[in-house]
Amino acid sequence: MKTGFIAYHYPYAHYRDQFARHVEGVARVFRNVTGCLSADCWLAEDGESVVSIVKMDSPGALEAAFATLRSAETKEALEAEFGASPPGSVDGTNDELFVRPHVIHQIVSL
């Protein structure tokens, strides 16, 4: 069964470009995991949210992608490229950077 997620992120305008670059880097990590069908970063037409859409060929592939993302090697590589993630940026709870917390919808194929 194919699976994935759609995540809506709501950064304030002053942080939007930096955050979108980081999300694109995370999408690249997903794309490099076996079983990734697609991983993309979008900006909503109104400019209010950064949207990530990830599709994997199985739940196991999605789990493997998250494990890769949590690995020390990947964290170090992302930090080297984009700088350290500020506290509360992973879940959107930093109210100085985000209008509201992230909204994540898990998806599965029919």
Summary of the structure (lengths in Angstrom):
residues: 110
radius of gyration: 13.7
end to end distance: 8.2
largest distance: 39.1
contacts: 311
relative contact order: 0.27
helix: 38%
strand: 32%
